[in-house]
C-alpha cells in the first residue's frame, strides 16, 4: 500500500512541475504569426532560421531585459519574386506580451 501511495505522490510531483520549454514554443509560434501578419499578399512563407536572445540593455526604461526572437524568412511576394527578410519580435521579460515587431532586409 505504501509503495502505491509513494508512486502516486511521485507522479503528482513530476506532472506538477512547470515546463518552460512549452513557453518558448508558444513564443516562437507567436513571433512567426506576428511577422506573417505584417506581410501582404504572400505565398510559400517559410522560416529558414531562428534565434532567441535576451537583451540586457534596451531603450525602454520600463523593461530591463527583453526577449528577442529573430527569424530569417523567405516568401514569394504578389509578383512571385522570392524575398529574403529578417523579422525581429520583442517580448516583455516574462515572455507573455509582444512589445514590437519589425521586418528588415537580411
Buried (B, 14 or more C-beta within 10 A) or exposed (E): EEEEEEEEEEEEEEEEEEEEEEEBEEBBEBBBEBBBEEBEEEEEEEBEEBEBEEBEEBEEEEBEEBBBBBBBBBBBBEEEEEBEBBBBBBBBBEBEEBBEBEBEEE
